[in-house]
């Protein structure tokens, strides 16, 4: 009898050790430090989730995971979303993560984009809403009215930054969060007062900043370039901004704007239309926005790249001086292109 009891205890210990090994040792087979995976809407049933976990290398033993998940009632509690496991996570940890809906947050990194299509692609890449659904929303002024924007001004509620969301966050909630962050941004550092003193709305400041952003990468020139466009605006001149023509043509690879490009029929063509374009031509950096808000007082009406190709510009208050600077740059450019051709 005692021998039978000892044998039974030994058997139980073996079973417990085996279970511990199965459920508490590393369950993954991927090489990365972490692995993320997305359970899509409508694909939360047992078979599809199991296939996904195996395919991603999240689990290696489907039988053991199924046994554990059945006992923990995981299958009825799985939600669509983005999850992340570490390389050495065990089956128990993974099962609890799914059962308790512990999703990883999505980092929405917004640097610079130019068009609503670009923004829609960014949404589709990071969230459950696909790019086509996002574009449909962005093309509907009735949908956008709640955010005080229209199809031309969507970017004006976006301050380039990194934002945290969950994969399944609805598009309207994403825009609400971005607008709240934008409102907070404008409320800081007297930005609202600065815009008011300049006689522009925040949307108009943002639009001017987007042109400045496309004109230069040189921080020291941003304020002076802003002054050129603001001076032209107040004098009733056409802004004549080359980046707005590129935007109108949707050709951002253009290196030189030719006379034939200036005829494009578009409200964004500031060579043909007076005033500001109907919306921004990109999402400008904070430094470009602040360069407009803190624009220096100048008499500049023109600027052209310096002939040393440093990235900086020469600024002029009259067309005669500007023409001289333009000839210097053109001569340097022709010399450079000829030299490049002869190589």
N, C-alpha and C positions, 0 to 999 in steps of 0.2 A: 504493500500500500504506500509506504513512504517512498519507495523507488518510483512509483507511478506519479506521485505528487511532485517529486524532484524533476522528473522528466517533463511533466506538464509546465512547471515553472520555467524550466530551461527553454521549452518550446515557446512560451509566452515572451520570454526575454529575447529570443531570436526574432520573433515576429515584430516586437517593439523596435529592436535595433534596425530591422529591415525597413520598417515604416519610417523611422527617423531618417535613415539614409535616403529613402525615396522622396520624402516630403520636405526635409530640412537641409539637404545638401544642394549645391548649385544646380539649377534646373536649366540654365541657358546654354546656347551653343554659339552665340555671336562673339566676335572678337573686340568690338568697340567697348568703351567704358560704360556707355548707356545706349539703349535702343528704344526708340519711340515707335509707336504704331497707332494707326487710326482704325477704330471700329466705326464703320459708316452707318448712317441711318438705314433701317430696314435690314441690316445684316448682323443682328445681335443674337441670332439663334445659336444653339449649342454647336452644331456641325460647322457653321461658317466661322465662328469664333475659334474653334479648335484648329481648323485649317489655317487661319490667319496666324495664330500663335506658333504653329509648327513652321509655317513658311518663313516667318520672321526670325526663327531661332529662339523665340522666347521660352519655349518648352521643348524638351527632347523626348520626354516620356508622356505620350498622350494618354495612355491607359491610366497611369498613376494620377495624372492631373484630373482626368475625368472622375476617377474614384473620389478624390478629395473634393472636387468642385460639387459633385453630387451631394456629398455629406454636408457641405457648407451652404447649400442652396444658392450657388453662384449664378446659375443659368437664368433664373427668373429676375435677377437684379442687375444684369448687365445693361449699361447705357451706352449709346453711341458717344464717341469722343476720342480724344487723343490721350494716350497713356505712355508711361515711360518706365522701363525696368533697368536695373543695374546688372552688370555682367554676372555677378555671383548671387543674385536673388534666388531664393528657393521657391518651390511650388506653393507652399503655404503663404508666403508673402505675396506672390502673384495672384493667388486665388482671393486673398483678402482685399487686395487693391481693386480687383474687378468687382467684387461683391459690394465694397464700400464706395464705389465710384470715385476713387481718388485719381482724378485726371491731372495731367500736367498742363501748365499754362502755355499758351502760344505767344511767342515774342513777335509782335508785329513791328518790324523795323522799317520806318519810313525815312528815307533819305530824300532823293529828288526823283519825282516822276513828272511827266509833262501832260499826259492826256488822261481822260476818264477811262479809256481802254487800259492804260497802264495800271491805273488804280484797281480796276476790276480784276485784272490778272493777279495782282498782289493779294486781293481778297480771296480769289479762287485757290491760290497756292497755299493759303494759311488757314482757311475756314471751311466749314461745311457748305456754305453758299458757294456755288461755282461761279466762274467768271461771267458766264452768260446771264445768270440770274442777277449778278451784281450790276452788269451793264444795263439790263432791263430797268432796274431800279434807278440807276443814274441817268437814264434817258427820260424819266418821267417827272416833270416839274411838280405834279400833284404830290408825289411821294416825297420830294425834296423840300416842299414848302414848310414842313414841320421843323426843318433845321435852318430856316431863313436863307436858303440858297436856291440856285437854279442850276440848270445843266452847264452853264458857263462858269459858275462860281463854286463848284464843289470843293476845289482845293483850298478855298479861303478858310475853311474850318479845320484845316490840317496844319499843325506845326510839326515839322520833321523831328522825330524822336523815336524812342522805343517804347511800345505799349504792350501791356500784358492782358491777354484775353483767354477765354476757353475756346476750343475748336468749334464748338456748337453755338457760339454766340450769334444771335440773329443780326443781320446787317443793320437794322435800325438801331440796335443797341450799340453796335460798333461806332456808328456815326454819332450817336448821342455822347458816347465817351470821348470821341475825338473833339466834338464841339465844346464839351465841358472843359477839356484841356486847353483848347484854343481861347475860350472866354477867360480862363484863369491867366493865360499868357498875356493877353491884351490888358488885363487889369494890373499887371505887374509893371514896375519901373516907369510909371506915368505914361505908358504907351498910348492909352486912350486920350489923355490930355495933349500929348505931342501930336497925335493925328489931327485932333480938333484944331489946334493952333495952326497947322499946315493947311487946313481947309479941306481935308480929305477924310473919307470914311475908312474904317479898317480894311474893308474889301479893296478900296482903291490903293491904299498903302501897300497892301499885299500884292496887288497887280503890278504896281511900279517896281516893287522889290523883285518880282519874278523876272522882269526885264533886266534889271541890274544883275541878278543871279546868272542869267544867260550871257551877259556881256563880258563878265570878268571873273577871274578867280582871285584877283589881287585885292586884298582887304583894303589897302590904302587908297585904291581908286574907286571903291564902291560909293562912297559919299559924294564924290565929285561927279560920277556918272549919274547918280540920282539927281544931282542939282541940274545937270544938263536937261534931263527930261522934264523936271518940274518947271524949269525956266521956260522951256519951249511950250509947255502946257499953258502957263500963265500968259504967254505972249500970243496965244492962239495959233501957234505954229503946229504943223504936223509933227508928231513925235519922231517919225522916220527911223524906227528901231528895227534893225535887221533881224533880230531874233523873232519878232512878231511875224515877219514874212515867212521864216522857216516854219513857224507854228501854223500859219495859214495854209502852207503847202504840205504840212505834215511830212516834211523832209528835213530831218535834223542832222543829216550827214553833210549838208551843203557847207562848203568851206568859204565860198565867195557868193555874195548876192549880186546877180546881174540885173540889168535893166528889164530884161524879160520877166524876171521873177516879181518885179515891183507892180506888175499889172494884175496879179491874182485878185479875183473878186472875193473878198472875205472881210467881215467886220474886224478881223484881227490884223489886217494889213494897215499899219499905221503910216504908211507912205500915201495911201489913198484916203484914209479917214482921219479926221481930226479927233482930238481927245484920246482918252484911254481906251484900250480894247475892252470888250465886254466881260473879260475875266482874266485871271492869271494864265501865263504860258508855261508855268512849272510851279512846283512847290519850292519857294525860296528858303534858304537857310535863315536862321535867326539873325546871323550877322548882317545879311542883306536887308532884312526887315528893319533892323535897328539903324542901319546906314541911311535908310530913307527917313526914318523918324528923326534922326539926328543930322539931317542933311546940312552941310555948311552953306553959308550965304556966298554965292559966287555969281559972276556974270557970264559963266560958261554956257555956250549954246552948241558947241561942237566938240568932238573928240575923235581921235584916230590912234591906232596902235603905233607905238614907237618903232622906229626902224631897226633898233637893236634886237627886236624879237624877245624882249624881256618879259612881255606879258602886260607891261604897263602902257598907259596911253598919254598922248599929248592933248592938252585941253586948250580951247580957244574961245574968245568972246566974239570974234568976227569971222566971216567966211574967208576973207583974204588970207588971214593967218592960218586958218584951218587948211586951206588949199595948199599952202606951202608944206605943212606937216604931212598932208596926204600924199603929195608928190614925193617927199622923202621916203615915206613908207613904201609907196608903189615901186620906186626905183630899187629899194633894198629887196623887196619881194621878187621883182623880176630878175635881179641878179642871183638871188638864192635859187629860184626855180631853174634858171639857165645852168647854174653850176650843178644842180642836182640831175639835170637832164644829160649833161655831158659825162657823168660818172659811168 
